[in-house]
Amino acid sequence: MAEQSEAEALFDFETAAPGATADALGMDATRLGGGVALSMRHDPTQFWSKALGFGFQEPATADLVDEVCDFYRSRSTPVAVLQFAPSALPDGWADIHVRANIQPGSTWVKLARELNASADDAEVRLDPALRVAPVEPGQAASWAATMLRGFGMPEEHLSDMVASLVGRPSWHPYGVWHGDQIVAAATMRVRLGFTVQYERRNWVFRP
């Protein structure tokens, strides 16, 4: 499932952070109930503390939700997002989320395409002044800074976490260059062996 692919990517992303960065941001992570829970106690963006990937390897339950909430309480996480595909919500969710003080958040729908589709079929062409290429280790810092600025996130500490993906197995970071300057950034973690079924509602937990 794409949900599990995202869960594994974020788990690898955050647990790969350099030790000093993880300490400064108060990072921790755990696996439970077939999914993952990620905590960043000092997250300046309220983005990185999230729990996801539940309801596919085993059913999501009220007890699992309690475990997730207990994890965040024990780490003094100020706010976390629980990401559930609608089909994976626990039975009795209407009562569970009220009891646990979990509030509705945003809804995300992600798109997929056939792997054999060609970029040559795209209607929009890349500006000839731009160049797309893999990111080399010496370009990691500027690539990470570009990505964070694009998402409106501060660079302190987070830049080191993002830059650590360059050269990490299974990750494929790319940049768009205008001359010698990186003007856009993206990355992808390749994981084979899942099927696409992706719609998700985010739920916000405040301990």
Order of alpha helices (4+ residues) and beta strands (2+ residues): alpha-alpha-beta-beta-beta-alpha-beta-alpha-beta-beta-alpha-alpha-beta-beta-beta
